[in-house]
């Protein structure tokens, strides 16, 4: 291993740049694609309320833990743990593996959204959800087309990550995140002015606690994890590019708030529109790619296309700012730990990831029947990363901060050597020691089907 060159390390040059990049990592397919369909499927208000509680307890606590590890060491996750406590190096390794695995299928969905930008603009839009469902299936089950769109999506990632932090990821996030918010607001206004919008809002926000089953609670908890990009060293890696002046407590509050806001607004776009047009809320993962285009089609050919374009462009941006962070986790490991230069790290990583993505994409079509534990390649990667690696990572990260890192050093890092007040320090340590690991353990056991 080569000594990492800490002094030459690239950095986020502005406070807002870091917040937007970290929020960009968090805001992704998890918010716009997954959250609305989970809320629709799991009974609306009660799910949303429980999700919010999870974000408050888990989101802030674990994010702060990741931030201080990265900022303190100025190293990406593997080397950060190696420096702090060698016994925990494997946690960083698990994170790199998780990033690798998620990047083995996430760009495929990113590719679908890029394809849908063009499909809604130039393709056929039908108000019939069955017709749109057929169109979606023929895209994802195809041989070359989804791989082509995945390649386009991967190239966008490569072009940005190869430029590094300040001129690559930070600059891109500063443009993309505000754009995403702007587009989302346009769609929210459109959705709220539809007839019967109030009924959809009631579904989303008025809890019916009889629907809060164990399954629904677990789904909400898992979603909080994935959506906030926690448990796999992503926030450790981003914070490693952060200067010692930043207020981490503040950042760990703002980023989960932004992430949650986008998830809720995406729910406000999709749920009232679905109710208003009488579509099925329970349509699962197809909600965004099937129901939403059908809804847009009902607005007439031109308006429908415009809104469709805005919607899928927004999803592609959201996905891109997340996959940048995933790619950066692997790339920064190769730079810090293996001494590679950035260009080589990005190129080689991307080629390998693209090959895995091809396999994931084909597992929707010609390799549909190749299954392990009843899952195709795509689902298996998703399951293993999100239900096993991220929860495990989250447990070890909080346990490390709560029990194994010197408490005075933790306090010094969180408070910037005493210059920032953090009155909830002891509450947060308690969360790291007990509450968060226990909650995550429950998700994990549930995820692997043990409870
Ligand atoms: N948070 C991203 C999303 O909501 C996904 C992600 C998970 C990104 C883990 C980075 C790390 O889509």
Boltz pocket constraint, residues with backbone or C-beta under 6 A from the ligand:
constraints:
  - pocket:
      binder: B
      contacts: [[A, 25], [A, 26], [A, 27], [A, 28], [A, 29], [A, 30], [A, 31], [A, 102], [A, 225], [A, 226], [A, 227], [A, 228], [A, 229], [A, 230], [A, 232], [A, 234], [A, 318], [A, 322], [A, 323], [A, 325], [A, 326]]
      max_distance: 6.0
